[in-house]
Amino acid sequence: MTEFSIANRRYGYLHERKWPSEAIDMHHVMVRKSNGKGFFVFFSALIVLANASYLLLVKNKSISVLLWSFFLSVFLVKLMFWKRVMKESVMVMPTFGVQLETHYLSGRIVRRFVPIDKILKPVLLECVSPITCYWSLSLLLRGEAELMLVFKELRPPVKMLIPIWKALCCASGIKEGSDTLKDVS
């Protein structure tokens, strides 16, 4: 049963609960389709092939130029679409743990499982660089020196991260205080 959804220009957020006992709390962040990138990649590949065909037919260059441009076009298209992420999901099971899933356009799914007793605290972090500023959701784990990113590929906005953060806090038994969320809201 779908309970809550948010959408913006780049991402869509969907919150659903499975089964009547509501034991599994699922959060999905999906990338909204953009035809502009696909059109640009295929158009640039077409230009490379047209240029190579022109060199082959009009300038009497060797066929190796055509073959190299064909391989370059295939490489560019594959590079742009091979590791493209469709959605990332967080499945919160309060008695067992948290399963993190990344769904790629190629059909590959990467799953990671974190037991609930290993989670010390879910953390919302503001990441600032000279070029950009974004929020990330991480898990502070027992026995680990580094934080574990919940969304490895995507950078959803903070309004999509807050319900996931609250569900992780609730599942791990941590009370979210007013001081932990005052800067985010």
N, C-alpha and C positions, 0 to 999 in steps of 0.2 A: 504494500500500500504506500503510495507516494504521499509524503506529508508536506514537503517544503521544497521550493525551487527558486533559484535566483539566476538571472541571465544578464550578461553584459555583451559588449561587442566581440570579445575574444573567447570568453568561457561561459559555460552553463553549469550550474550546480544543482544537484538533485539529491534529496535526502529521502530515504525510504527505510521502512522496517519490514522485516520478513517474519512470517508466521504470527499467529495470534498471540503468542506469549511475548512477542516483541523482544526476543532474546538476542537477535542480531540487528545491529544498527548499521546501515550502509550509507556511505556518503560517496557520491560520484562527482568528479569535476571533469567535464567534457570540453574538448576544443570544438568551437563552432566552426562550421565549414566556411572556407574562404576560397573562392574560385580564382582570385587575383594571382595568388602565388603559382598555382598550377598552370594558369594561362601564360604567365611570364616564363616559367621554366620550359614549357613546350614551344613557345614562340622563339626563345633564344636557341633551343636545339634545332628548330627549323631553319633559323638564320645561318647557323653553323653549317648545316647540311647543304643549304642553298649556295653558300659561298664556296664550299668544296666542289659542288657540282659545276658551278661556273668556272672554277679553276681547271677542272678536268675537261669540260667540253669546249670552252672558248680559248683558254690559254694553253691547251694541250699539255697540262702538267700530268704527272704520273697518277695512277690509280691509288697509290699508297696515300696520297693526300685525302682522297675520298674515304678510304678505310679508316684513317686516323681521325678524321672529323666525325665519322659515324661512331667510333668507339668513345670519343670525347663527349658526344651528345648523349649516348647511353649512360656514360659515367655521371654526367651532370644530373640527368633525370633521376638516376638511382640514388645519387648522393642527397638530393633534395627530398626524396620521398621514402627512403628506406627506413630511417629511424624516426619517422614522424609519429608523434603520439596522438592517439584518438581520445583516450581518457585515462585518468588515474582514479582508483577507488580505494577507500579506506573502509574495511569491514571490522566493526568493533563488536567483539563477543566478550561481555563482561566477565564471564567465568573462565574463559580460555586465554584470550589475548587479542591481538590486532593483526589483521592480514592486510598488507599493502599490495595493490596490483597496479601494473602499468600495462595498458593495452596499446600496441603499436599498429599502424596502418597495414603493415605487412602480415598481420595476424598473430604475431608473436605476443605472448603474455608473460611478463616477469612477475613472480609472486615472492613476497617476503613475509615471514611470520615472526611476530614478537610476542612471547608469553607475557601475560598481564603482570606476573610477579617480577618481571625483569624491568618494567617501566617505573622509573622513579618519578618523573614528571614530564608532561607535555609542555613545550615551550613555544611561544610565538616570538619570533625575532624580526627586528627590522634590519634589513641588509642594505647598507649604503655604500655605493661606489662612486667614483667621479662621474660616471655616465648615467647611472640609474639608481633608483631606490625602490625596494620591494619588500614584502613580508614573506617569511617562510615559517613553516610549522615543523618543529623538530621534536624528537623524543630523547630525553635524558635517560640513559640506560645504566643499570647496575653493572659494574665490571667493565665498562667501556670507557675509553679515554675521549672519544669524540661523540658528538651528537649525531643521531640518525635522522636524516631528512625524510619527511613523510612524502612530500611531492618532489621527486628527484628531477623530473623533466619540466614540469609546468610551474608557472609562477602565478597562481590565482590571486585575486585581490583579497584584502583582509576581511571583507564582509562575507566571503565564502569560507575563509579559514576559521572564523570564530565559532560557528556551530560545530565544526569538527573538533576544534580544541576543547569546547565544552563537553562533548561526548567522550573524548579521551580522558578528560579530568574526572568525569563521573565514573567511567569504567575502572579507572585505576585507583579510585577512592580518594582523590585529592579534591579538597574544597577550593574552588576558584574564589579568591578574595577580591575585594573591590580594588585593592592596590595593584593587582596583577593585570587588570584590564582597563585601568583608567586612561592610559595613553592611547590605547587602540581605538576605543569607541568614538 
